[in-house]
Amino acid sequence: MPKFAEPITNVTAPVGREATIVCIVDDLGSYKVAWLRVDTQTILTIHNHVITKNHRIGVSHSDHRTWHIHIKEVRESDKGWYMCQINTDPMKSQLGFLDIVVPPDILDYPTSTDMNIREGSNVSLRCAASGSPAPNITWRKEGSENIRLEHSQQVHSVEGPVLNLTRISRSHMGAYLCIASNGVPPSVSKRIMLVVNFPPMIWIQNQLIGAFIGQSLTLECLSEAHPKSINYWTREAGEIIAHGEKYEPEEFVTEQYKTRMKLTIKSVTAEDYGTYKCLSRNALGDTDGTIKIYQVANNGGHSTTRPKHRYKNRNRTRIRAQSNDIRDSAFLSKDESNELQTHYDDDGELEEYDSGSQAQELAFYTAILCVIALMYGHE
């Protein structure tokens, strides 16, 4: 009598591929092998013949011992139990399971589309995907940037179908990737662009600039705005500065919402001193920044203003003691030196004193006193 040589091995196949289930029978003799679909009780094949009208089903064998049922271009509906049956009396059979895996696919609904959000709002990005097994959803920001969450937390990725962003700022602006994967290649992703709108803001590094007659000078402002702003320069009377022989206004977009404004004065004249404004305006508001140009003397292109230093070196030290007299520091005792509270420079201005310079001057005056003492002692 025929018998099964070994159990049927369960099969997993990706959708669209071919699946083959194997049944091994010893001593088949004149008996016949049939394949059935269990859930529908459908006879698929008997011996060498295909019974079903499904053109994707095929049957083959090797020496009447190893019997194969072939299912081409498998679909999710092909998933289920299949029976290998021998027409003995009583009938002999065994079961094998065909599992169909489906790569992920992102659904148009309810997956979010590109968004325009006002700065300060909250937003939830959603991503829905199908597939078998059920896909996992991962959020990443394009360009390997970190995602900013609540309490200034920054993460490389977020798991789950919903990405919640609170109190949106311009730093949230960019493309977010919804990535669906379930272990069945290929993984898929959808790009969702988040645009953050806000009124213009202006930053100025130098608001007070010195220039000499004939100098070429460039003023700069950094503007941030979205939607893109209209940017221009004015003088103190409000007249707009146009491109010409004297002035050269320029704009450089440094990032998605950042613009560097430059105004070059090709040759400064006396009429150019005064106040300039850089203005930025979009549909949400406008703002301006002020830069003032003042005249300095032309000293070979260098400023004539002497900078104040924290520490100063003097050839002579004036020290105000409690008696309000002026005494040479060489004659002060250690205790008197420690009690001094204020130091004044040659102009009578309060200054901080360099302790290294004080030590050098004390040594200098001490050496002079020693020489004087030796001279008088010799006499």
Secondary structure as GFF3:
##gff-version 3
##sequence-region A 1 379
A	DSSP	beta_strand	3	4	.	.	.	ID=ss1
A	DSSP	beta_strand	11	14	.	.	.	ID=ss2
A	DSSP	beta_strand	19	26	.	.	.	ID=ss3
A	DSSP	beta_strand	33	37	.	.	.	ID=ss4
A	DSSP	beta_strand	42	46	.	.	.	ID=ss5
A	DSSP	beta_strand	49	50	.	.	.	ID=ss6
A	DSSP	beta_strand	57	62	.	.	.	ID=ss7
A	DSSP	beta_strand	66	71	.	.	.	ID=ss8
A	DSSP	three_ten_helix	76	78	.	.	.	ID=ss9
A	DSSP	beta_strand	80	86	.	.	.	ID=ss10
A	DSSP	beta_strand	92	106	.	.	.	ID=ss11
A	DSSP	beta_strand	115	118	.	.	.	ID=ss12
A	DSSP	beta_strand	123	126	.	.	.	ID=ss13
A	DSSP	beta_strand	129	132	.	.	.	ID=ss14
A	DSSP	beta_strand	136	141	.	.	.	ID=ss15
A	DSSP	three_ten_helix	142	144	.	.	.	ID=ss16
A	DSSP	beta_strand	147	148	.	.	.	ID=ss17
A	DSSP	three_ten_helix	150	152	.	.	.	ID=ss18
A	DSSP	beta_strand	154	155	.	.	.	ID=ss19
A	DSSP	beta_strand	157	159	.	.	.	ID=ss20
A	DSSP	beta_strand	162	165	.	.	.	ID=ss21
A	DSSP	three_ten_helix	170	172	.	.	.	ID=ss22
A	DSSP	beta_strand	174	181	.	.	.	ID=ss23
A	DSSP	beta_strand	188	203	.	.	.	ID=ss24
A	DSSP	beta_strand	208	211	.	.	.	ID=ss25
A	DSSP	beta_strand	217	226	.	.	.	ID=ss26
A	DSSP	beta_strand	230	235	.	.	.	ID=ss27
A	DSSP	beta_strand	247	253	.	.	.	ID=ss28
A	DSSP	beta_strand	258	265	.	.	.	ID=ss29
A	DSSP	three_ten_helix	270	272	.	.	.	ID=ss30
A	DSSP	beta_strand	274	282	.	.	.	ID=ss31
A	DSSP	beta_strand	285	295	.	.	.	ID=ss32
A	DSSP	beta_strand	318	319	.	.	.	ID=ss33
A	DSSP	three_ten_helix	329	331	.	.	.	ID=ss34
A	DSSP	alpha_helix	334	339	.	.	.	ID=ss35
A	DSSP	beta_strand	343	344	.	.	.	ID=ss36
A	DSSP	alpha_helix	355	378	.	.	.	ID=ss37
###
